[in-house]
Amino acid sequence: MHRSRIGIVLIDHAAQHDEALAFWSGVTGVSPTREDADAPYSAIGPIGSLNLEVQRLGEGTPARIHLDIESDDPSAEIDRLIALGATAVQREDDFAIMQDPGGLLFCVVPVQTGERFEREAKTWQ
């Protein structure tokens, strides 16, 4: 038995990261936070029950939006999603980059949202 939920929406940009961060911060009216200047992620608060983040990608990677599914057992969640038709693009011990059946990327990660995860996660057998 494990639990999971879609917890994070990431807006991925390579070249225009700073401009995108300013734009999405303006859209939401929430000031971004960044752990340090070199961090690849900048959080734009929680928006409702989801975290919204802007992620800096490597050069040449197209802009995209992807979801992070957080789980208290990422390996079990990865296996569950593969059974539903997803493909693991890169699988590590505690996370995976995956594709849905239509080719859209998403990630499975350990719990990131603490209390909201505890309140909102779905339990799977």
Backbone hydrogen bonds, N-H to C=O, Kabsch-Sander energy under -0.5 kcal/mol:
donor,donor_aa,acceptor,acceptor_aa,energy
2,H,124,W,-1.9
4,S,122,K,-1.8
5,R,70,E,-1.8
7,G,5,R,-0.7
7,G,68,D,-2.1
8,I,68,D,-1.5
9,V,51,N,-2.9
10,L,8,I,-0.5
10,L,66,H,-3.3
11,I,53,E,-2.9
12,D,10,L,-0.7
12,D,64,R,-3.1
13,H,55,Q,-2.6
17,H,14,A,-0.8
20,A,16,Q,-2.8
21,L,17,H,-2.7
22,A,18,D,-2.2
23,F,19,E,-2.4
24,W,20,A,-3.0
25,S,21,L,-2.0
26,G,22,A,-2.1
27,V,23,F,-2.4
28,T,24,W,-2.0
29,G,25,S,-1.9
30,V,25,S,-1.1
33,T,43,A,-2.5
39,A,36,D,-1.6
42,S,54,V,-2.1
43,A,33,T,-2.3
44,I,52,L,-3.5
47,I,50,L,-3.6
48,G,46,P,-0.6
50,L,47,I,-1.8
51,N,7,G,-2.8
52,L,45,G,-1.8
53,E,9,V,-2.5
54,V,42,S,-2.6
55,Q,11,I,-2.4
56,R,40,P,-3.2
57,L,13,H,-2.9
57,L,55,Q,-0.6
61,T,58,G,-1.7
64,R,12,D,-1.7
66,H,10,L,-2.5
68,D,8,I,-2.6
69,I,67,L,-0.5
69,I,107,C,-3.2
70,E,5,R,-2.5
70,E,68,D,-0.7
71,S,109,V,-2.1
72,D,3,R,-1.6
73,D,3,R,-0.5
77,E,73,D,-2.2
78,I,74,P,-2.8
79,D,75,S,-2.2
80,R,76,A,-2.2
81,L,77,E,-2.5
82,I,78,I,-2.3
83,A,79,D,-2.0
84,L,80,R,-1.0
85,G,81,L,-0.5
85,G,82,I,-1.3
86,A,81,L,-2.5
87,T,99,Q,-2.2
89,V,87,T,-0.6
89,V,97,I,-2.6
90,Q,97,I,-1.9
92,E,90,Q,-0.5
92,E,95,F,-2.9
96,A,108,V,-1.9
97,I,90,Q,-2.6
98,M,96,A,-0.5
98,M,106,F,-3.5
99,Q,87,T,-2.4
100,D,104,L,-2.5
103,G,100,D,-2.4
106,F,98,M,-2.2
107,C,67,L,-2.4
108,V,96,A,-2.3
109,V,69,I,-2.5
111,V,71,S,-0.7
116,R,113,T,-1.8
118,E,114,G,-2.1
119,R,115,E,-2.0
120,E,116,R,-2.4
121,A,117,F,-2.5
122,K,4,S,-2.8
124,W,2,H,-3.6
